Amino acid sequence: MIKPKNKPIRFIAPLLLCAALFACAQTAQPGQTPSETTGAVADPVVTEAETLPEPDLSGLDYDGHSFVMLTEAGYNWEEVDVSEEMGTVTNDVTVNDAVYQRNLMTEETLNVSLSMLISSSVNSDIKKAASAGDDAYGMVMPSTGTAVALALADYFYDWNDLEHVNLNMPWYEQGIIDDVTIAGRVLFMTGDFGFRDKDNTWIFMFNKNLLSDLNMTAPYDLVREGKWTLDVFGEMSKDVTADIDGNSKYDAADRYGFLTTGAGGAANFLYAGGNKIVTQTSDGIVLSLNNERTAALAEITNDIFNSENRTHTDAWDVIERMFAAGQGLFYSEIMAHVRNLRGMEADFGLLPSPKYDEDQEGYYCHVDAAAPLMCVINTVSEPERTSAVLEALYYYGYKYVRTAYYDVALTGKHIRDGDSAEMLDVILGGRVFDMGYIYNVGTLAGMMSTMISRKSSDFASYYTKLETKAQTDLDDIIAKISDMG
């Protein structure tokens, strides 16, 4: 079963922090880059985490080396750059300034020049660069599926071998290191370089106005007391559905207890309930779904999705519009959608995904595979230089981008109450990275969605059909990475 991470992200006095940063930050005027404002980015409030020593990069000078970051088109990599040509990162100037400051500090510290290249053919671009043995790209950021395929084909450096990279530091995602490392190798990374990995964390939202109309109490205290469970969620979300348009059909014009997309929403219940497809144990890396809890989760999830018209699933944009229009009590999606709800008339709150039961140690929130993975092609000629640039980017991302985006842009602008800001701490402290999901072992990641689409909860039968392939996949993955030079 999943265990809570021992390094949760902490948000200290978010409302005070928000006020302090907004008071200091200056808004760029039309025609200005963030560096031309009188205050490019506010100094973050000092917390315990910020007292960590800076990376020792003193004395390093790379003579203006051009460090190119290759990104995949269509995956919103705008967090990489805030140049005039690229426009802005989000609608939040403070975040734009923070990304600009991260890049500027990296460039000034190491005397390098950062740039971004967006490509619709990242897979072939990486292969060509590796074949040529050139330094076309300092860092590549493919989608998860592309990154995994290339990692298994031995295209990437082990981050442990990058001299200046200190993976013990909090600006690197410890969930990747703890749960996705194979044979001691870390072939891709995410973390505080940017924010898309956090944006892709599955969460729950609820409509406060509708909750009040239904004479229910916000579940914040239940979360604090460890009592926000799937059973409680099931009770609160039933008997909410209403045929608003009166056409005797339940469709996107009606109201529901729960709104979500199909595949992602279903998979999230698996992780929320404390399970993973693959687990690291003292005896090695093993398949870990075949247990009574998964069978019970299949029953609960099928009931929530398929009984009494409680749940409506649809395309993400349809579901988002429905929740914004007040047509759902609960809504589950990745965190990026919180920003899209800024104009929602009704108040809404944030929650972690509900636990399996009160005995479960913590709340777990699944990180979707749309999150970016950062990699280094293993033919770069100067890995020492590359490692220094990466350490600087991640450190300054931790110092500026993380603070600006979550403590100001998200907590300060888009989250509407202190309780939700507290819930954000719980959500980010319980994020789950599953090796079985990332590597798509035996296609088990889609099993819950498949069962729900067929209105079945027969976990044993579905798992039996997939188990042999899953074990073969896992063995092959471990063998390929173990055999890398």
TIBA-368017 format. One record per residue: residue in three letters; x, y, z of N, C-alpha, C in turn. Coordinates in steps of 0.05 Angstrom, whole numbers, plus 5000, padded with zeros to 4 digits. Example, Ala and Ser with C-alpha at 12.3 -4.5 7.8 and 13.67 -1.06 7.14 Angstrom:
residues 2
ALA526448865156524649105156526449345156
SER525749555142527349795143525850015157
END
This chain:
residues 485
MET501649765000500050005000501750255000
ILE500650464991502150714989502650825017
LYS504950925022505651055047505951355041
PRO505251525061505451815056508351895053
LYS508852095037511552195033512352345059
ASN514952335065515852455090516852745085
LYS516452855061517253125055514953275042
PRO512653315057510453455044511153745039
ILE509953865019510354145013508754305034
ARG509954515045508654665066508054945056
PHE505655045062504955315056504555465082
ILE506355655088506255795114504656055110
ALA502556085126500856325126500356425097
PRO498956265081498656335053497356605048
LEU495456685064494156935059495957175064
LEU497557155086499557365092501657365070
LEU502457135062504557115041503557245015
CYS501057185009499857294985499957594986
ALA499057715008499058005011501758125008
ALA503757995021506458095020507558094992
LEU507057884977508157864950506858044931
PHE504158084933502858264915503658554921
ALA504258614946505058884953507758944940
CYS509458744937512158794927512458764897
ALA510858584886511158534857510058764840
GLN511458824818510559034800509458904775
THR507359014763506158904739507559024715
ALA508358844696509658934671507559074654
GLN508359304642506659454625506959354596
PRO505059404579505259324550507959414539
GLY509359224525511859284513514259234532
GLN513759174557515859114576516158814580
THR518658724584519158454594519258474624
PRO518858254639518958274668521458404678
SER523758374665526158494676526158794675
GLU524258914660524159204658522359334679
THR521059174695519459284716521259354739
THR520259514758521959604780522359384800
GLY520659174799521058944817520358694802
ALA522358564790521858344772520358114785
VAL521158064810519757854826520157914855
ALA518157874871518457934900520157714913
ASP521757794933523157604948521257434964
PRO521357164963519457004977519757025007
VAL517556995022517656985051519356755059
VAL521056795079522956585087521556385104
THR521656135096520555915112522855725118
GLU522255505133524355325140525755205115
ALA524155155094525355045070527355235057
GLU526755495058528555695044531155735059
THR531455615082534055645097536055435087
LEU535255265069537155065058539355215043
PRO541855105043544055235029543555234999
GLU544555444986544355454957546355244945
PRO545855154921547754974907550455114905
ASP552554964908555255074905556055074876
LEU555355294863555955324834557955554830
SER559155644852560955874850563355804833
GLY564256014818566655974801566155844775
LEU563655754769563055624744562355834723
ASP563655824700563256014678563355864652
TYR561155874637560955714613560955884587
ASP562156124590562756294566560356334547
GLY558056384559555756444543554556214528
HIS555155964536554155724523551155734519
SER550255654495547455644488546255384498
PHE544455404518543155174529540355164519
VAL539754974502537054954489535354744503
MET532954814510531054634522528954554500
LEU528954304493527054194473524454114486
THR522254214477519654154489517754054468
GLU515753904476513853774458511453954453
ALA510854004428508554174421505954054431
GLY504254224441501654144450501454064479
TYR503754084494503754014522504154244540
ASN503554494531503654734547506254764562
TRP508354774547511054804560511755104564
GLU509755274564510355564566511655634593
GLU511655454611513055504637516055534632
VAL517055454609519955454605520955734600
ASP519355904586520456154575518356374577
VAL519256614581517456844581518457064563
SER519656984542520657184523518357324509
GLU518857544496516757694483515557524461
GLU517157364447516157194426514156984436
MET514756884460513156664471510656764485
GLY510457024491508157114506508457054536
THR506257014549506256984578505656694586
VAL506456624611506156354621503256314628
THR502056484644499256474652498156754651
ASN495856794662494757064665495857214689
ASP497657084704498757194729501557304724
VAL501757574725504257704720506457614739
THR505657564764507557484784508957224776
VAL507457034765508656784756510456834732
ASN509557004713511357074691514057174700
ASP513857354719516357474730518057264744
ALA516857074757518356874771519756684752
VAL518456604730519756444710522056594697
TYR521556844691523657014680526057034699
GLN525457074725527557094745529156834748
ARG527756614746529156354747531156334724
ASN530256394700532056384677534356584679
LEU533656834687535657044689537856964710
MET537056864733538956794754540756564744
THR539556374730541156154720543256254699
GLU542356424682544156534662546456694674
GLU545756864694547757034707549656864724
THR548656664738550356504755552456344740
LEU551656244716553356064702554456174675
ASN553656414668554356534642553556344620
VAL551056294618549856134596547556294584
SER546656204561544356324548542256114544
LEU539856154556537755954555535856014532
SER534855814519532855844498531155594497
MET528855624484526955404482526355344453
LEU526055084447525255004420522854814423
ILE520554894411518154734411518054564386
SER517554304389517554134366515253944367
SER514253874343512153674341513253394335
SER515953384335517253124329519553074349
VAL518853104375520953084396522252804395
ASN520752604391521852324391524052304370
SER523552384346525652364325527852564329
ASP527252794340529253004346531352894366
ILE530352764386532152654406533852424394
LYS532652264379534152044367536352154348
LYS535652354332537552474314539952594329
ALA539252744351541352864366543252654379
ALA542052434389543652224401545352094380
SER544252044356545751914335548052084325
ALA547652354325549752534316551752584338
GLY550952524363552752584385553252874389
ASP551353044382551753334385550453444410
ASP550853704414549853834438547454014431
ALA545753914414543554084404541654164427
TYR541353984447539454034469540753974496
GLY540554164514541554124541539653954557
MET537054004554535053854568532753804549
VAL531553574550529153514533526853454551
MET524453534543522053514559519753384544
PRO519953134538517852994524515452924542
SER513252854529510952744545511752484558
THR510252394577510952154592511351914574
GLY509451864555509751634538512251634521
THR512951864510515351894494517851854512
ALA517851974535520151954553520651674562
VAL518551524568518851244577519951074555
ALA518851104531519850944508522750994502
LEU523651244504526451314499528251224522
ALA527151244546528751144569529350854567
LEU527350694559527750404556529650344533
ALA529950524514531750484492534550594498
ASP534950674523537550764532538551024519
TYR536851224518537551474507538351684528
PHE537851634554538051844574540151784595
TYR541252004606543051994628541551914653
ASP542951774671542051734698542651994713
TRP540552114725540952364739542852334763
ASN543152094773545152054794548052104785
ASP548452084759551152124748551652414739
LEU549752584743550152874736551453014760
GLU553853094756555653184778554453384797
HIS553253594787552353814805549453774814
VAL548153574804545353524812545353384839
ASN543953494858543653374885540753284889
LEU540253034884537552934884536352924912
ASN537952974933536852974960535453234966
MET535753434949534553694954531553704946
PRO530053864960527053854956526153964929
TRP527954094914527054194888526853974867
TYR527753734874527353494856525053334868
GLU523353214851521053064860521952804873
GLN521552784899522452544914520652304907
GLY518152354898516452134891517551974867
ILE518852114848520151984825522451814835
ILE524051934853526451794863525751554880
ASP523751584897522951364915521451144901
ASP519751214882517851014872518150934843
VAL519851074828520151014800522950944792
THR524750944811527550874806527750564802
ILE529250484781529650204776532650154774
ALA533649954788536449884788538150124796
GLY537050294813538550524823538750754803
ARG537350734780537550934759535151114758
VAL535651374756533551574754533851694726
LEU532151604707532451674679530851914670
PHE529052014688527552254682526852384709
MET526052634707525652784732523352984728
THR522253074750520453294750520953434777
GLY519453644782519953794807519554084804
ASP521154254818520554534820521754704798
PHE522854574778523654724753521254884743
GLY518854764744516454894735514054814753
PHE511754794740509354734756507454544742
ARG508154434718506154274704505754004718
ASP507753894732507253644746505253684768
LYS505353914782503353964803500654034791
ASP500654174768498254224754496753974746
ASN498153754743496953504734496253314757
THR496153424780495253264804492253254806
TRP491153014809488252994810487253074838
ILE485053244838483953344862480853324861
PHE479653394883476653424884476053714889
MET473853814877472754074882469754034889
PHE468654224904465754214910464554484909
ASN462054494902460454734899459354814926
LYS460355024938459455104966456555184966
ASN455655334946452855424946450955194944
LEU451555004927449754764924449854594949
LEU452154574961452454424986450654545008
SER450654815009448954955029446054915023
ASP445254924997442454884990441554604997
LEU443354414998442754145004443054085034
ASN443454295050443754275079446054085087
MET448254105073450653945080452854135089
THR454754025104457054175114459554115098
ALA461054325093463554285078465354075092
PRO466553905076468053675088470853745099
TYR471554005102474154075111474953945137
ASP473153955157473753835183474053535181
LEU472553415163472753125158475653055149
VAL476653225131479453185121481353205145
ARG481053405161482853455183482753225203
GLU480453105206480052885226480652615214
GLY481352605189481952345176479452195170
LYS477152335167474552195162473352255135
TRP474952375117473952425090474552175074
THR472551995073472851735061471051695037
LEU471551485022469851424999466951375007
ASP466551255030463751215039462351475044
VAL463751665057462651925062462052075036
PHE463952065018463552184992461152064978
GLY460951804979458651664967456051754978
GLU455851785004453351885016452752165009
MET454752345008454252625002453552664973
SER454552494955454152534926451552404916
LYS450252244931447852114921445452294927
ASP443252244914440852394917441152694910
VAL443052764893443453034884442553074855
THR442552864840441952874812439052974807
ALA438753144787436153254781435953304751
ASP433653234739433053274711432253564706
ILE434253734704433754024704432054104680
ASP432553994657430954084633428353934629
GLY427953734646425353594646424853424621
ASN426953334608426553174584426652874589
SER426752794615426752514623429352374614
LYS431352524607433952404601436052544618
TYR438052384626440252504641442652554623
ASP443152814618445252884600446653134610
ALA448153264593449753494601448153744609
ALA445553724607443853954615442853924644
ASP443453704657442353644683444353684706
ARG443553624730445253654754445953384766
TYR448453364776449453104786450953134812
GLY451152914826452752914851455652914845
PHE456452814822459352794816459852824786
LEU461752994780462553044752465552974749
THR466252834728469052774722469352674694
THR471852664684472252524659472452224665
GLY472252064645472051774649474551634659
ALA476651614642478951454648480551564672
GLY481151824671482751934693481251934719
GLY478752004718477152014742476951734756
ALA476751534739476551264750479151174762
ALA481351224748484051144757484651274784
ASN483751524787484351664812483351524836
PHE481051394834479951244857481751024866
LEU483050894847484950684854487150784872
TYR488251014864490551124880489551254906
ALA487251384905486151514929485651304951
GLY485051064942484550844961487050704971
GLY489350804964491850704976493150474961
ASN492550444935493750234919495550344897
LYS497250164887498950234864499149984847
ILE499750014822500149784804502749644810
VAL504849794816507449684821508549824847
THR509849664864510849764889513749674893
GLN515349854904518149794912518049664940
THR519049414942519149284968521949194975
SER522349094999524948995006525748754990
ASP523848624978524348384961524548454931
GLY524348714925524548794897522048944888
ILE521848984862519549124850517448924842
VAL515048954852512948754849510348874840
LEU508748714826505948784821504448784847
SER502748984852501549014878498549064878
LEU497149014856494249074855492548844865
ASN493548604864491948364869491448324899
ASN489548474909488948454938485948524943
GLU485148474967482248514973481448814972
ARG483348984978482749274977482049354948
THR483549264929483049344901480249234893
ALA479648994901476948884894474749054907
ALA475249144931473249314944473049584931
LEU475349694923475349944909473849924882
ALA474149704869472649654843469649664848
GLU468749544870465849544877464949834883
ILE466449974899465750244907465650434883
THR467750414866467950594843465750534823
ASN465150284818462950214800460350324810
ASP459850304836457350404848457150714844
ILE459350854849459351144847458851234818
PHE460151094800459951174772457351084758
ASN456250864767454050734751451450704765
SER451150794789448550754803447051024805
GLU444451004801442551224806443251484792
ASN444551464769445251714754446751914771
ARG448251814790449751994808451952144794
THR453352014775455652124762455252174733
HIS456252394723456352454694459252474686
THR459952324665462652344654462452444625
ASP464452594618464352714591467152814585
ALA467552954562470053084556470653294577
TRP473253344581474053524603472753794601
ASP472553904577471454174574468454184580
VAL467053974573464253954579463853944610
ILE465353774622465153744651465754004666
GLU467854134657468654384669466454594667
ARG465254624643463054814640460754744657
MET460154484660457854404677458354474706
PHE460754434716461254504744461154804748
ALA462254954729462155244731459355344730
ALA457555204717454755284715453055194739
GLY454255064758452854964782451454704778
GLN452354534759450954284753452254044766
GLY454054084786455253864800455953944828
LEU455453764847456253814874459253764877
PHE460253544867463153484868464153464840
TYR466753524837468053534811470953444815
SER471753244800474553144802475953184775
GLU478253314777479853374753482753434763
ILE484553484744487253564751487153854761
MET489153934777489054194790489154424770
ALA490154384746490254604727487554734722
HIS485454574726482754684721481854884741
VAL483154894764482455094784482655374772
ARG484755424757485055694745482855764726
ASN481855564712479655614693477055684706
LEU476855634732474355684746474355954761
ARG476256114754476556374768473956544766
GLY472656524743470256684738467656544747
MET467856314760465456164769463856334789
GLU461356364785459656534802459356424830
ALA458856164831458556034858461255994870
ASP461355994897463855924911464355624909
PHE466955564907467655274907470155244925
GLY470454994934472754934951474254694941
LEU476754654951478454444943478654224965
LEU479053974956479353754974481253554963
PRO482653404980484153174969482152954961
SER483152764946481452534940480752384965
PRO478352274968477552144993479051884998
LYS479551825023480951575031479151335028
TYR480451095028478950845027477350815053
ASP478650855076477250855102478851015121
GLU477851035146479151205166481851085175
ASP482350835171484850715179487150765160
GLN486450865136488550925116490251155127
GLU492851135124494751325137494351615127
GLY493951655101493851925091492051945067
TYR492052185055490552235031492452235007
TYR491652094986493452054963492152164938
CYS493752314923492752444898494552374875
HIS493352244856494752134832495752354814
VAL498252324804499352514784499052404756
ASP497552544739496852454713499352434694
ALA499152264675501352214656501852444637
ALA500052644637500452884620502653064632
ALA503553004656505653164668508253124652
PRO509853344650512353324635514453164650
LEU516353044635518652914647521153034634
MET523053114651525453244642527653034640
CYS529053034617531152834611533552964599
VAL535852824601538352914589539352694570
ILE539752764544540652564525543552484533
ASN544052224533546552124544548952154525
THR548652304504550952354487551952644489
VAL550852804508551753084511554753074517
SER556253264505559153254507560153354533
GLU558653534547559553654572557353604594
PRO557153354604555053304624555453464650
GLU557953544656558453704679557053974676
ARG557354104653556054354648553054324649
THR552054124636549154074636548054044664
SER549553894681548653854708548554114724
ALA550354294719550454554733547954714725
VAL547354724700545054874690542454754702
LEU542254494702539854374714539554434743
GLU541754414758541554474787540754764791
ALA541754944775540955224778538055264771
LEU537155154749534355184740532455074761
TYR533054844772531254724792531354884818
TYR533754964826533955124851532455384849
TYR532955534827531555794825528655754819
GLY527855534807525055474804523755434831
TYR525155294848524255244876524055514891
LYS525955684887526055934902523956134892
TYR523456144866521756354855519156244844
VAL519256054826516855964812514855824830
ARG515855644847514055504865512655694884
THR514055884895512856084913510856254898
ALA511656364875509856544861507356404851
TYR507656164840505356034828503355934849
TYR504355794870502455684889501655864912
ASP503556024922502756194944501456454935
VAL501856534910500656774900498556724879
ALA499356604856497556574834495256384841
LEU495956154853493855954859492456014885
THR493956014907492756064933491556334935
GLY492956544924492056814928489856904909
LYS489756794885487856894865485556694859
HIS486156444859484256254848482856084870
ILE484256044892482955904915481656114932
ARG479156064940477556274951477356274982
ASP478656094996478456105025480955975037
GLY481456035062483755925076483555625079
ASP481155515082480855225084481955085059
SER481255185036482255065011485255085009
ALA486355315018489255335018490555125036
GLU489255065058490254855075489954585061
MET487754545047487354295033489554255011
LEU490354474999492454464979495054344990
ASP495654415015497954295028497653995031
VAL495253905038494753615040494953475013
ILE493853604993493953494966496853454956
LEU498353664958501153654947502953484964
GLY502253454990503853275007503252985003
GLY501152914988500352634984500352554955
ARG501952684938501952614909503152344905
VAL502052194886502851924881504051894853
PHE506451784852507751704826507951404826
ASP506651274807506550984805508150884781
MET510250734786511750614764510050464744
GLY508150314754506350164737504750324719
TYR503850564728502350754712504150894692
ILE506450994701508251134683509250964660
TYR509950714666510950524646508650364632
ASN506150414641503850284629504149974630
VAL504849874653505349594657502749434653
GLY502749254633500549084628497949214622
THR497949474615495549634611493649634635
LEU494849574659493249564683492149834691
ALA493450044682492550314689489750374679
GLY488950244657486350284645484150094655
MET484949914673483049704681480649814695
MET480950004713478650114728476750254708
SER477850404690476150544670474650344653
THR475950124645474749924628472349794643
MET472849724668470649594684468249784687
ILE468850034692466650224695465050254670
SER466450274647465050304621463250064615
ARG464049834626462449594622460549534646
LYS460449724665458749704689459349444704
SER461849394706462749144720464549214744
SER464449054764466349074787467848814792
ASP467848644771469148384773472148414770
PHE473448524790476348574789477848314784
ALA477148104798478647854796478947754767
SER476747764752476747674724478447844707
TYR478148114710479748294693482748274700
TYR483348254725486248244732487447984722
THR486047764725487047504716487747514686
LYS486147644670486747664641489247824635
LEU489948014653492148194647494648134663
GLU494447954683496747914701499247814687
THR498947614670501347494657502747704640
LYS501347854624502548064608503848274626
ALA502448344648503548554666506248454678
GLN506348204686508848104698511048094677
THR510348014653512348014631513348294625
ASP511448484624512248764619514148864641
LEU513448814666515148904688517848784688
ASP517948524683520548384681522248494659
ASP521048554636522548664613523648944620
ILE521949104632522749374639525149374659
ILE524949204679527049194699529649084686
ALA529448884668531748774655533148974637
LYS531549124621532649324603534249544618
ILE533049634639534349854654536749744670
SER536549504681538749384696541149334678
ASP540649274653542849204634544149444621
MET543149684627544349924615547149974626
GLY548950064609551750114617552050354635
END
